[in-house]
């Protein structure tokens, strides 16, 4: 359980790093039609979805751990 929480937290951190990198590429790029900027927009959306997924897993693991502790107490 703890390794799952650690993996989800690491995935969340990596997603935020990817989002920051993509946002920087978008801000420093030119028009949206340019391939580099368009690719950065896609990367931003992918990182956003990954962050949401990792946050959901983390939330579920935390809830499960809380339930287990309540049962054992």
N, C-alpha and C positions, 0 to 999 in steps of 0.2 A: 504494500500500500504506500509506504513512504517513498519507495523508488518511483512509483507512478506519479506521486505528487511532485517529486523532483524533476521528472521528465516533462511533466506538463508545464512547470514553472520555467524550465529551460526552453521549451518550445515557445512559450509566451514571450520570453526575452528575445529570442531569435526573430520572432515575428515583428516585434517592435523595432528591432534593428533594421530589418528589411523594409519596414514602412518608412523609417527615417531616411534610409538611403534612397528609396524611390521618391519620396517627397522632395528631397534635395535635387534629384535629377530633374524632376518636373519643374521646380522653381527656377533652376538655372538653365533650363532648356528653352527652346524657341516655341514654335507653334505646335499645337496638338497633332497636326498631321505628320510631323517629322517622326521617323521610325524610332529614334531613341526616346522621345517623349512619350509616344504611344506605348512603347514597351514598358516604360516606367509606370505609366498609369495602370497597365495590366498587372505589373508586379505589386503595386500598391494594393490593388483589389485582392490579389491572391494572399498577400501577407495579412490583410484585414480579415479574410475568411479563416486563415490559419490561427490568428490570434483569438477569434471568437470560438473556434473549435477547442483550442487549448484551454481557454477560460471556462468553457462548459465542462470539460473533463475535470479540471481542477475543482470546480464547484461541486460536481458529483462525487468526487473522491473525498472532499472535505465533509460533505453531508453523510456519506457512508461511514467514514471514520467516526463522526459524531454519534451516529446511530449505534455503532459497535461499542463505543465507550459508554453510552447510556445503558446498553444491554448488560455490559460487564459490571457496571457500578452497582 
